Amino acid sequence: MARRAHGEPPTIASAVGRFLLGSLAAIAVVLAGGFFAVRSVTVDEAEKDTREQVVVLARLVESAGLGDGVLRRDSRALARVDDVVQSQVLSPSVVRVKIWTEDGRILYSDEPALIGERFALGEEERELFHEGGADAELSDLAEPENRFERQEGKLLEAHTAIRTPNGTQVLFEVYQRFGSVTENAERMLGALAPPLLGGLAVLLLFQVPLAWSIARRLQRGHAEREELLANAVEASEQERSRIAADLHDGVVQDLAGVAFGLAPLAESARGAGRAHEAGALDDSIGRLRHGVRSLRSLLVEIHPPNLATTGLEAAIGDLLSPLEADGVATHLDVQDGVPSARDPLVYRVVRESLRNVQAHAAAHNVWVRLQHEEGTMRVCVEDDGRGFEAAERERRAGEGHVGLRLLEGVVRQARGTLDVRSRPGRGTTVELEVPA
């Protein structure tokens, strides 16, 4: 199967499909980003609500149950606090309550095993004893004082300072389930998602016809460009043919006739003993004949011979002759095959490739291989010259050296592929694959 050639635009269906996939990916990003944005806002709001809630609950415990006996771990004082906590503080969202001294000892907890234990308070908690206010943050369940809360999952913890009747400051702390925060975020996103998705869907419906129209215009533009390239190549071939015919029927014949007419004059001069005159005429005849040979070689390069008559192998052999004259070793391997309508295209590609070898490669060897396989013609022109970077090919194209690039459009119209590979110091390979 032929590969899609470099520079060929995607099909309309492929272009629209990519547009739809990109739009769906953008929608997914919007939804994911929206969820995390809403979740971040919800967390901030939850921390704010939790700070406000812990102040209210702390004032309730302070006024209804907190006595000085808590400082001495008096059982009746602890029981009074526990009654208030169990009946009015703990709820499906609030799962733990702790009361701390400034030195980090737990005076009270609804988990009795924690009462009397001592842990290091954080800097923010210690500041509340001096500055007042409230603070809320995600709970670090890895800390040892939170070992009984680990089974509850993610929690928010909030703190505020309160006083016992004798004025001693203690830290009141509650733990709230974080799941309620996520639920709020999901509810908010659920409320926002329908109108958001609806708007994106409407936008997408309007954009799909536009994308289809743009893809069709690109396809038409590409087809027109390929047709112009093909016409340019064809016009070039026709002009080459006209120039070759004019030279063959005009200048070449005239020069050959002059050389033929001078030959008897040289013989007469020699017979009359005018050796100097005869030598000058012989030299002029030699120059004329050399010029005729050079012009005929140029005619072969300008316009190929009749491929149907001489065959592709002979025509390519003629193209290799100038390289052989420059001392380049040439290797031609043509697999026998019936003449094809693609022979002129193959000839053009080989001619342009060999022209580049002669002009730029400084190669020692050139290989040309032509194969017919299962209805496909494969041509490979390879040299061991200096090679080039891709950027150098772009630079040459900018300077007007666009022979192979022009042929790429013709190759694509023939449903073929043209591949040019090169590396500095590793030579260049040009491969053509086209249906026969």
PyMOL commands that set and color helices and strands:
alter all, ss='L'
color gray80, all
select helices_A, chain A and resi 12-64+68-72+75-89+112-114+123-131+144-152+179-271+275-302+307-310+312-325+343-361+390-398+403-413
alter helices_A, ss='H'
color red, helices_A
select strands_A, chain A and resi 94-100+106-109+134-138+155-163+169-177+329-334+365-373+376-383+417-422+428-435
alter strands_A, ss='S'
color yellow, strands_A
deselect
rebuild
show_as cartoon
